[in-house]
Amino acid sequence: MLRMGVEEEAKNAHIYSDEQIAGRVMERAEAWSLPLEREGISIERDDTNIKITVRYKVVVNLGLLGGYKRGLSYRIEVEKPIKAPYQPMR
């Protein structure tokens, strides 16, 4: 679900700045009610490739009685070629 969204953002990296991509990933996470914070998104790019890494943690209640909770950590990493040289939108 979120992985597909991150892959889509990486494919469109030639259109958006890093901050716009991060905002779009945040919107996708919010649509899925995932507890993603901006600090959990890392974007690295050069003239030919972009790498987007997303980290977040979901706390799951595993017991009906006693409220045993466990944190599940997720990491999504996508690397794609950039279609055209990066030009910031103005």
C-alpha atoms as one frame of an Amber mdcrd trajectory, in Angstrom:
protein
   0.000   0.000   0.000   2.432   2.738   1.093   5.288   1.040  -0.778   3.402
   1.436  -4.060   2.876   5.122  -3.296   6.579   5.631  -2.553   7.483   3.854
  -5.805   5.105   6.151  -7.694   6.697   9.230  -6.114  10.164   7.978  -7.084
   9.007   7.488 -10.692   7.786  11.095 -10.758  10.888  12.555  -9.087  11.700
  14.601 -12.193   8.552  16.661 -11.594   8.769  17.405  -7.837  11.293  18.765
  -5.360  12.367  16.657  -2.385  10.096  18.613  -0.029   7.123  18.129  -2.352
   7.836  14.393  -2.551   8.048  14.168   1.245   4.732  16.009   1.558   3.086
  13.702  -0.949   4.401  10.620   0.907   3.037  12.089   4.155  -0.382  12.548
   2.517  -0.375   8.916   1.349   0.560   7.710   4.853  -2.214   9.820   6.346
  -4.730   8.322   3.909  -3.777   4.868   5.258  -3.769   6.144   8.895  -0.092
   5.263   9.279   1.890   7.016  12.046   4.560   8.492   9.790   6.431  11.636
  10.785   8.445  13.856   8.446  11.668  12.807  10.198  10.937   9.240   9.062
  11.392  10.187   5.382  14.843  10.346   3.826  15.344  11.433   0.212  18.690
  11.244  -1.570  19.114  12.165  -5.202  21.799  12.878  -7.734  21.518  13.692
 -11.439  20.475  10.178 -12.399  18.860   8.408  -9.402  16.593   9.002  -6.429
  16.419   6.943  -3.250  13.467   7.339  -0.882  13.564   5.657   2.514  10.519
   5.677   4.791  10.572   4.455   8.404   7.646   4.247  10.781   6.460   2.208
  13.758   3.002   0.822  14.448   2.005  -0.155  17.987  -0.258  -3.212  18.026
  -2.345  -4.377  20.973  -1.738  -8.146  21.127  -3.802  -9.003  24.181  -7.418
  -8.350  24.922  -6.812  -8.603  28.672  -3.815  -6.874  30.134  -3.186  -4.707
  27.093   0.082  -6.270  25.898   1.425  -3.997  23.207   4.201  -4.495  20.696
   5.822  -2.025  18.340   6.305  -3.175  14.753   8.900  -1.227  12.795   8.606
  -0.825   9.033  11.151   0.344   6.489  10.408   1.033   2.841  13.323   1.737
   0.538  12.888   2.562  -3.134  15.578   3.532  -5.618  14.722   4.554  -9.186
  16.358   6.370 -12.088  15.272   9.962 -12.609  13.701  10.494 -16.029  15.215
  13.936 -16.625  17.678  16.198 -14.794  16.177  17.756 -11.666  14.786  21.262
 -12.170  13.094  22.766  -9.091   9.531  23.944  -9.656   8.994  27.624  -9.095
